[in-house]
Amino acid sequence: MSEPTPTLSKEDEVREALRAVVDPEIGMNVVELGLIRRLDIEPDQAHVVMILTTPFCPYAPALLEQVRAVAQQATGVPTTIEMGTEMWDPSFMEDSAIANWGLF
């Protein structure tokens, strides 16, 4: 008999879904870049805190709305999004993304 596939937590499912949201200027997804700073998932609502790589990102409204919509679809509950105040730093990136980007 084969081992059962481990079940992803709802937060992990949302993070996986958010990998489809790509920053058009950088060409990497918001999870790889470390832009998703917090996910709060309740039975009847969800809330995402996201930052941007630069405060003056011209794609900010579109990126924020796309993240909200994808998270809402993944959770199946009304979802709000908040732009965090934390300044992005390349150290927020996933290790594999840093290697692919060639920064370090």
C-alpha positions in Angstrom: 0.0 0.0 0.0 1.2 3.5 -0.8 1.6 6.2 1.8 -1.2 8.7 2.0 -0.3 12.1 0.6 0.1 14.6 3.4 -2.7 17.1 3.5 -1.8 20.8 3.2 -3.0 23.2 5.8 -5.3 25.9 4.5 -2.5 28.4 4.9 -0.2 26.2 2.8 -3.0 25.8 0.1 -3.4 29.6 -0.1 0.4 30.2 -0.3 0.6 27.6 -3.1 -2.3 29.3 -5.0 -0.6 32.7 -4.5 2.5 31.4 -6.5 0.4 32.2 -9.6 0.6 35.9 -8.8 3.7 37.2 -10.5 5.2 40.7 -10.0 5.4 41.8 -13.7 8.5 44.0 -13.2 10.6 41.3 -11.5 9.1 38.2 -13.1 8.9 36.2 -9.8 5.8 35.3 -7.8 4.8 37.1 -4.6 5.5 34.0 -2.4 9.1 33.6 -3.8 9.7 37.3 -3.2 8.5 37.1 0.4 5.8 39.7 -0.1 3.1 37.8 1.7 3.8 38.6 5.3 0.8 37.2 7.1 -2.3 35.1 6.4 -5.1 35.0 8.9 -7.7 32.4 7.9 -10.9 32.0 9.8 -13.9 29.8 9.0 -15.9 32.8 7.7 -13.2 35.2 6.5 -9.5 35.6 5.6 -7.1 38.5 5.7 -3.7 38.9 3.9 -1.0 41.3 4.8 1.3 41.9 1.9 4.2 44.3 1.2 5.7 45.5 -2.1 9.3 45.5 -3.2 9.2 49.2 -3.6 6.8 51.8 -2.1 6.1 53.3 -5.5 5.4 50.1 -7.4 3.3 51.1 -10.4 1.5 47.7 -10.3 0.6 47.9 -6.6 -3.2 48.2 -7.0 -3.3 45.4 -9.5 -1.0 43.1 -7.5 -2.9 43.7 -4.2 -6.3 43.0 -5.9 -4.9 39.9 -7.7 -3.6 38.5 -4.4 -6.9 39.2 -2.6 -8.9 37.5 -5.4 -6.6 34.4 -5.6 -6.6 34.1 -1.8 -10.4 34.4 -1.7 -10.8 31.7 -4.4 -8.4 29.4 -2.5 -10.1 29.9 0.9 -13.7 30.1 -0.3 -14.5 32.9 2.1 -14.5 36.7 1.8 -11.0 37.9 1.9 -9.5 41.4 2.7 -6.0 42.6 1.9 -3.8 45.0 3.8 -0.6 46.6 2.5 1.9 46.2 5.3 4.3 48.9 6.3 7.4 46.7 6.5 10.1 47.6 4.0 11.0 44.7 1.6 14.5 43.3 1.8 16.0 40.6 -0.5 16.5 38.4 2.6 12.7 37.9 2.6 13.0 35.9 -0.6 12.8 32.1 -0.5 16.3 30.5 -0.7 15.7 28.9 -4.1 14.5 32.2 -5.5 17.6 34.0 -4.2 19.8 31.5 -5.9 17.9 31.8 -9.2 18.0 35.5 -9.1 21.8 35.5 -8.7 22.0 38.0 -5.9 24.0 36.0 -3.5 
